[in-house]
Amino acid sequence: MSQQLINHNTDIHTLQNEGYEVEIKGGYICIHHIPYVNFEKEIKYGTLFSPYQTVPGSDVIAKPSDHVMHFIGEKPCHTDGKPILAIEYQNRQILSKDFIADFSFSNKPKNAFENFYDKFTSYIRVISYEAISLDETGTVTAKTFKPVIITESETPFVYLDSNSSRARIDFLNEKLTGMKIAIIGLGGTGSYILDLVSKTPVSQIHLFDSDTFESHNAFRFPGAASVDDLTGRIQKVEYLSGIYSKMHRGIVPHCEIISKLNISELDNMDFVFICIDRNDARNLITKYLLSKEIPFIDAGLGVNIQNEKLVGATRISYNQQVGSEYNEVAENQYNSNIQIAELNMFNATQAVIKWKQHYGFYNGQLNQASSHFIIEKSKIFHDEN
């Protein structure tokens, strides 16, 4: 966020020039010092706020996505102390840690609001008219002529997550803020986990893999790699870091596998995703994480050909020891060279949903030790602790 946001938007400029007390913070436009009348027929001051989005690749604010306005304060009333029913919509609503609406208003115009100047002034007129009518001093006004405040919020994102503010789930995303996440193994499943986790406000995402990015990876990774990406012979973690750093600042590549020599690098992680084939490595890592009480999910995928069709399963194991001291490839039903993008994606989605359940983003039973999706049955089975 910068002064450019004001410079490129005449509606914000106009609000500022007319003297409204504007603040821009965390995906919301706010106007403070809005006079209103409460139940006791007293003149009070509150705050109106609304989420906004920018036009991709610019500092231009898009048109308001709806006509709803949020308010911090007591319920606005007429001069006789009776609520202004024409704008009533919804009571208390948590939008983020910084924005808790005491009330939300709905006063739909004949035509959609073209800009935020129109949206704010429409609600200010309705609410403030009553307070100004009650005022005998001639000093009650929403126009304080204070400078626009642009609050830089600490965020790992390169650009604003306007999707969360628009969906009013910022308060849920805050449960993931500041975390350090490790993804061990950046094959098909691990790369899709990165794709999903990179869209959350965790502070860092550490990528552990020593393999080179090759054409078979491209066909089970998110997105579309170019020929130049493949002929460059770069490491998988370097390729993925380059892609996702365009969106998330905290991508940290490690061109190495986890072994006894470097497993202590996981000590500072808040959560770990394990997406590797080797049973002995799984055994080492899961035992270590359990001893350190670091929560984790181990993801596995096993697909085989049977009667000229694919059969198999995806699996996630949650906070439990997985693997053995030997790399028992032949006996490991989740170890297979057959990798299909949609199954990798599905396996990653299972893992990320479970991770979010762990931190209370989604509702769910935390006693589920593992989940298995059986392809031929199209069913998910859960094992409980």
C-alpha positions in Angstrom: 0.0 0.0 0.0 1.3 3.4 -0.8 0.4 7.0 -1.6 -0.1 5.8 -5.2 -3.3 4.3 -4.1 -4.7 7.7 -3.3 -3.1 9.3 -6.4 -4.7 6.9 -8.7 -8.3 7.0 -7.3 -10.3 10.2 -7.6 -13.1 8.8 -5.3 -10.6 8.5 -2.4 -9.1 11.9 -3.3 -12.5 13.5 -3.3 -13.4 12.0 0.1 -10.1 13.4 1.4 -10.5 16.8 -0.2 -14.0 17.2 1.3 -12.6 16.6 4.7 -13.7 13.1 5.6 -11.4 11.2 8.0 -10.3 8.4 5.8 -8.1 5.4 6.7 -7.0 2.6 4.4 -6.0 -0.6 6.3 -5.8 -4.3 5.6 -8.0 -4.4 2.5 -10.6 -2.0 4.0 -11.5 1.7 3.4 -12.7 3.3 6.6 -14.2 6.7 7.4 -14.0 7.7 11.1 -15.9 10.4 13.1 -19.3 9.7 11.6 -21.9 11.5 13.7 -25.1 9.5 14.6 -27.8 9.4 17.3 -28.1 6.5 19.8 -31.1 5.1 21.7 -30.6 7.8 24.4 -31.0 10.5 21.8 -27.3 11.4 22.3 -24.9 12.4 19.5 -22.1 9.9 19.1 -19.4 9.2 16.6 -18.7 5.9 14.8 -16.8 4.4 11.9 -18.0 3.2 8.5 -15.9 0.7 6.6 -16.0 -1.4 3.5 -13.7 -3.9 1.8 -12.1 -3.0 -1.5 -10.2 -4.6 -4.3 -7.7 -3.2 -6.8 -7.7 -3.8 -10.5 -5.0 -6.5 -11.1 -1.6 -5.0 -11.8 -2.5 -1.5 -10.7 -3.3 0.8 -7.8 -6.7 1.5 -9.2 -9.5 0.6 -6.8 -12.3 -1.4 -8.5 -16.0 -0.5 -8.2 -17.6 -1.6 -4.9 -18.5 -5.3 -5.2 -21.8 -4.8 -3.2 -23.9 -2.2 -1.4 -23.3 -3.5 2.2 -21.6 -1.1 4.6 -20.1 -2.0 8.0 -20.3 0.1 11.1 -18.4 0.4 14.5 -20.6 2.1 17.1 -24.0 1.9 18.7 -27.1 1.3 16.5 -27.8 4.6 14.6 -31.2 6.0 15.4 -33.6 8.8 14.3 -33.8 11.9 16.5 -36.5 10.3 18.6 -34.2 7.4 19.5 -35.9 4.8 17.3 -33.5 2.7 15.0 -33.1 3.7 11.4 -34.9 0.6 10.0 -34.3 1.5 6.3 -30.6 0.5 6.6 -30.8 -2.5 9.0 -29.2 -5.7 7.8 -27.0 -7.6 10.3 -25.7 -7.4 13.8 -22.1 -8.1 15.1 -19.8 -9.7 12.6 -16.1 -10.5 12.9 -14.3 -9.7 9.7 -10.7 -9.6 10.9 -8.8 -8.9 14.2 -8.9 -5.2 13.3 -12.4 -5.0 12.0 -15.3 -6.2 14.0 -18.6 -4.7 12.8 -21.1 -3.9 15.5 -23.7 -3.6 12.7 -23.8 -4.1 8.9 -26.1 -1.9 6.8 -28.0 -2.5 3.5 -29.5 0.4 1.6 -29.5 -0.8 -2.0 -29.5 2.1 -4.5 -31.5 2.0 -7.7 -28.2 1.6 -9.6 -25.1 0.0 -8.3 -22.5 2.3 -6.7 -20.0 3.4 -9.2 -17.3 4.2 -6.7 -16.5 4.4 -3.0 -17.3 8.1 -2.8 -20.9 7.4 -3.8 -21.1 4.5 -1.4 -19.8 6.2 1.6 -21.6 9.5 1.2 -24.8 7.7 0.7 -24.6 6.1 4.1 -23.1 9.2 5.7 -26.2 11.2 4.6 -28.6 8.7 6.1 -26.8 8.3 9.4 -25.5 11.8 10.0 -28.7 13.7 9.0 -30.3 12.7 12.3 -27.3 13.9 14.4 -27.0 17.2 12.5 -30.8 17.7 13.0 -30.4 17.2 16.7 -27.3 19.5 17.0 -27.9 22.9 18.4 -24.2 24.0 18.3 -23.7 23.8 14.6 -20.4 21.9 15.1 -21.5 18.3 14.4 -19.9 17.1 11.2 -18.2 14.1 9.7 -15.6 16.4 8.0 -12.6 16.7 10.3 -10.1 17.4 7.4 -7.6 15.0 9.0 -5.0 13.5 6.5 -5.7 10.1 5.0 -4.1 7.4 7.0 -2.6 4.4 5.1 -1.7 1.7 7.6 0.9 -0.7 6.3 -0.1 -4.1 7.6 2.5 -6.8 8.0 1.7 -9.3 5.3 3.7 -12.0 3.5 1.8 -11.4 0.3 3.3 -9.4 -2.6 -0.2 -7.9 -3.3 -3.4 -7.6 -1.3 -5.5 -10.6 -0.5 -8.8 -8.9 -1.4 -10.5 -12.3 -1.8 -10.5 -12.9 2.0 -11.7 -9.4 2.8 -14.4 -9.7 0.1 -15.5 -13.1 1.6 -15.3 -11.7 5.1 -13.0 -14.5 6.4 -9.9 -12.4 7.3 -10.4 -13.5 11.0 -10.0 -17.1 10.0 -6.9 -16.5 7.9 -5.4 -14.8 11.0 -5.3 -18.2 12.7 -2.5 -19.2 10.2 -0.6 -15.9 10.4 3.1 -16.0 11.2 3.6 -19.8 10.9 6.7 -21.4 9.5 5.7 -24.3 7.3 8.0 -27.0 5.8 7.2 -29.1 2.8 9.5 -32.1 2.5 9.4 -33.5 -1.1 8.2 -31.3 -3.9 6.9 -33.8 -6.3 3.3 -33.8 -7.5 1.6 -33.8 -4.1 4.1 -31.5 -2.5 3.9 -28.9 -5.3 0.1 -28.7 -5.0 0.4 -28.3 -1.2 2.8 -25.4 -1.9 0.2 -24.0 -4.3 -2.5 -24.0 -1.6 -0.4 -23.0 1.4 1.1 -20.1 -0.6 -2.4 -18.5 -0.6 -2.4 -18.4 3.2 -0.7 -15.7 5.4 1.9 -18.1 6.9 5.2 -16.2 7.3 7.5 -18.8 5.7 7.2 -21.9 3.5 10.4 -24.0 3.5 10.9 -26.3 0.5 13.1 -29.4 0.9 14.0 -31.4 -2.3 17.2 -32.1 -4.1 15.8 -33.2 -7.5 16.1 -31.4 -10.8 13.0 -30.0 -12.5 12.3 -32.3 -15.5 9.5 -32.8 -18.0 7.7 -35.5 -16.0 7.4 -33.1 -13.1 5.8 -30.5 -15.3 2.9 -32.9 -16.1 2.0 -33.3 -12.4 2.8 -29.8 -11.1 0.3 -26.9 -10.9 0.4 -24.4 -13.8 2.2 -24.8 -17.1 6.0 -24.9 -17.3 7.7 -23.6 -20.5 10.4 -25.4 -22.6 12.9 -22.9 -21.3 12.0 -23.8 -17.7 12.8 -27.5 -18.5 16.0 -27.0 -20.5 17.4 -24.7 -17.8 18.0 -27.9 -15.6 17.3 -26.0 -12.4 16.3 -27.6 -9.1 12.6 -28.2 -8.4 12.7 -26.0 -5.3 14.3 -23.1 -7.3 11.7 -23.4 -10.0 8.8 -23.4 -7.5 10.3 -20.7 -5.4 10.6 -18.5 -8.5 6.9 -19.1 -9.4 5.4 -18.6 -5.9 7.6 -15.8 -4.8 5.6 -13.7 -7.2 2.7 -14.0 -4.8 4.2 -14.9 -1.4 7.4 -13.3 0.0 8.3 -16.1 2.4 9.2 -19.0 0.1 12.6 -20.5 1.2 14.1 -23.2 -1.1 16.5 -25.8 0.3 18.2 -27.9 -2.4 18.6 -30.9 -0.1 16.8 -33.9 1.3 16.1 -34.3 5.0 18.5 -36.8 6.7 20.1 -37.4 10.1 22.6 -34.7 9.2 20.2 -31.8 8.8 16.9 -32.9 10.4 17.4 -30.3 13.1 16.4 -27.7 10.5 12.8 -28.7 11.2 13.1 -27.7 14.9 11.8 -24.2 14.2 8.8 -25.2 12.1 5.3 -24.9 13.3 3.9 -27.6 10.9 5.5 -30.0 8.4 4.1 -31.7 5.3 5.9 -34.9 4.3 5.5 -35.9 0.7 8.2 -38.5 0.0 8.3 -42.1 -1.2 11.1 -43.6 0.9 9.8 -45.6 3.9 13.1 -45.2 5.8 13.0 -41.4 5.4 9.4 -41.3 6.5 10.2 -43.3 9.6 13.2 -41.0 10.5 11.2 -37.8 10.0 7.9 -38.8 11.6 9.7 -40.2 14.7 11.8 -37.0 15.0 8.8 -34.7 14.7 6.8 -36.7 17.3 9.8 -36.5 19.7 9.8 -32.7 19.2 6.0 -32.4 19.4 5.9 -30.7 16.0 2.6 -31.4 14.2 2.7 -32.9 10.8 0.9 -34.7 8.0 2.4 -37.4 5.9 0.8 -37.8 2.4 1.0 -40.8 0.2 -0.3 -41.9 -3.2 -0.4 -45.5 -4.6 -1.8 -46.2 -8.1 -1.5 -49.5 -10.1 -2.9 -50.8 -13.4 -5.6 -53.5 -13.0 -7.7 -54.8 -15.9 -6.5 -51.9 -18.1 -7.7 -49.4 -15.5 -6.1 -47.5 -12.7 -6.8 -48.5 -9.1 -5.3 -47.4 -5.9 -5.6 -44.9 -3.1 -4.5 -41.6 -1.7 -3.6 -41.3 2.1 -2.9 -38.7 4.7 -1.6 -39.6 8.1 -1.9 -37.0 10.9 0.6 -36.8 13.7 1.5 -40.5 13.7 4.6 -42.5 13.0 4.8 -43.7 9.4 7.3 -45.9 7.6 9.9 -48.4 8.7 13.7 -48.4 9.1 14.0 -49.9 5.6 13.0 -48.6 2.3 10.5 -51.4 1.7 9.4 -50.2 -1.7 7.9 -53.5 -2.8 5.7 -53.7 0.3 4.7 -50.1 0.3 1.3 -49.8 -1.4 1.7 -46.0 -1.5 5.0 -46.1 -3.4 4.3 -46.1 -7.1 5.8 -44.4 -10.2 2.3 -43.8 -11.5 1.5 -40.1 -10.7 -1.7 -38.4 -12.0 -2.1 -34.7 -11.5 -5.7 -34.9 -10.3 -4.8 -37.5 -7.6 -1.7 -35.4 -6.6 -4.0 -32.4 -6.3 -6.6 -34.3 -4.4 -4.1 -35.7 -2.0 -2.7 -32.3 -1.4 -6.1 -30.9 -0.8 -6.8 -33.6 1.8 -3.6 -32.6 3.6 -4.2 -28.9 3.5 -7.8 -29.2 4.7 -6.6 -31.4 7.6 -3.9 -28.8 8.4 -6.5 -26.0 8.5 -8.7 -28.2 10.8 -5.7 -28.5 13.1 -5.7 -24.8 13.6 -9.4 -24.2 13.7 -9.9 -22.7 10.3 -12.3 -25.6 9.4 -14.5 -27.5 11.8 -13.5 -31.2 12.0 -12.6 -34.1 14.2 -8.9 -34.0 15.3 -8.9 -37.6 16.4 -8.8 -38.8 12.8 -5.4 -40.4 12.5 -5.5 -41.0 8.8 -7.8 -40.7 5.8 -7.8 -43.0 2.7 -9.5 -42.2 -0.6 -10.1 -45.5 -2.5 -10.3 -44.7 -6.2 -12.4 -47.6 -7.3 -15.0 -47.1 -4.5 -15.0 -43.3 -4.7 -15.1 -43.3 -0.9 -13.0 -41.8 1.9 -12.3 -43.9 5.0 -11.0 -42.5 8.3 -9.0 -44.2 11.0 -9.4 -42.7 14.4 -7.0 -42.6 17.4 
